């Protein structure tokens, strides 16, 4: 193999491009987790996930918007999910 070609090949392998996850895809992924674990409606789950991804004050927003958050836990009709566990999924 040509020495230049081998250098280019090594450089390509070393600097392989990894695409970043967009904020919208993070919101969609977290929304699906919220819906599966807690059974929240699509709108509430999307709003909660969006607030997490964008770094908003979730407990403060929960008071204003009436989200089902009690003592750091999201409570839904089918189950509960801890806020710290949801934050670790980001």
Secondary structure, DSSP 4 states (H G I P E B T S, - for coil): --HHHHHHHHHHHHT---PPPPHHHHHHHHHHHHHHHH---HHHHHHHHHHHHTT--HHHHHHHHT--EETTEEE-SS-EEEHHHHHHT-
